[in-house]
Amino acid sequence: MKIALVHDYLTQYGGGERVLEAFSEIWPEAPIFTLVYDARLTGGRFEKKEIHTSFLQKIPFVKSKHRLFLFLMPIAVEQFDLSDYDVVLSDSASYAKGVITKPSTLHICYCHTPTRYAWDDSHRYIKEARYSYWIKKLVPLAVNYIRLWDREAASRVDKFIANSYFVKKRITKYYGRESEVIHPPVSVDGFEASDSVDDYFLMVGRFLPYKKFDLAIKTFNQLGWPLKIMGDGPERRRLLRMANHNVEFLGSQSDDVLRRCYSKCRALIFPQEEDFGIVALEAMASGRPVIAYRAGGALEIVEEGATGMFFNEQNADSLAECLERFNYKNFNSAAIQKYASRFDKEIFKDKIKNFIENSYKEFALKYET
């Protein structure tokens, strides 16, 4: 079974890249096809892999401004030649699922989400986009084109794997397809609980509008409590301007610093609606509870009263009310870690390997007959 891996773009190291890393550990000889690749922005984690990029790689500034080239991405991904492979495993939140394969090739897509800005997030994406007036007028045309292409691209996939039951429902609604749920991995063994807890709360992630860092900052400004924020992204300047002195920006940090911050915080703040939420599981693998918005993938991770708490409305008053009820002493670190262990990376790898191998046997048998 000759397998190729396809990823949207390798310009950061986040949840999707952790999934790709796990795939590469299962099939170390499998090449990676991706639209754009930056070794520095991915922390050098894929330097030893055979990586094939699209023509977009040669465009100046594409690594840091890839969202300006959305029109070209469908064309670029369709030009990958995957004719030599028995199995193509795409790891996609947007374009990777759109590769073109032969009838004799099994294409399985691990779907993080149907393309957000093409479907249920399209109105918010247009509203929150930092574009000029005239570009904003043209964005709906681009989104309509991407939506049509995205639906067509989904029809090229033989089997879907959803990263959560929340995403499974979205795949059914927007693509009209069924999917198997296999939750993303967390390297549980890499995290440890601390014997002591500091007085700060923590938020981790990429500074994008839907992540709701602004909601957390507004709430902690109101309470005056310490909040540490780790990460970076296009919203950085705006967030810095709105934060009071009790909010500390740590920037992007090493894995060691991240683990230490997880283990010492009172709780992780998770105010966004996510498709799953790997950072929430990382905090739980460190024995720390999660304070989450009651929606999306958090409902599959957080067990109220045991591994965290929910707030019901995505506003500062609702989050503040939840925080004022929260007491970190009511949570057992060892129990939280045990709960997180069910999402361990090795369990994920076993499930994926079995799914791919069994699917290929079934597919090959049908194709031969």
Secondary structure, 3 states (H helix, E strand, C coil): CCEEEEECCECCCCHHHHHHHHHHHHCCCCCEEECCECCCCCCCCCCCCCEEECHHHHCCCCCCCHHHHHHHHHHHHHCCCCCCCCEEEEEECCCHHHCCCCCCCEEEEEECCCCHHHCCCHHHHHHHCCCCHHHHHHHHHHHHHHHHHHHHHHCCCCEEEECCHHHHHHHHHHHCCCEEECCCCECHHHCCCCCCCCCCEEEECCCCHHHCHHHHHHHHHHHCCCEEEECCCCCHHHHHHHCCCCEEEEECCCHHHHHHHHHHCCCEEECCCCCCCHHHHHHHHCCCCEEEECCHHHHHCCCECCCEEEECCCCHHHHHHHHHHCCHHHCCHHHHHHHHHHHEHHHHHHHHHHHHHHHHHHHHHHHHC
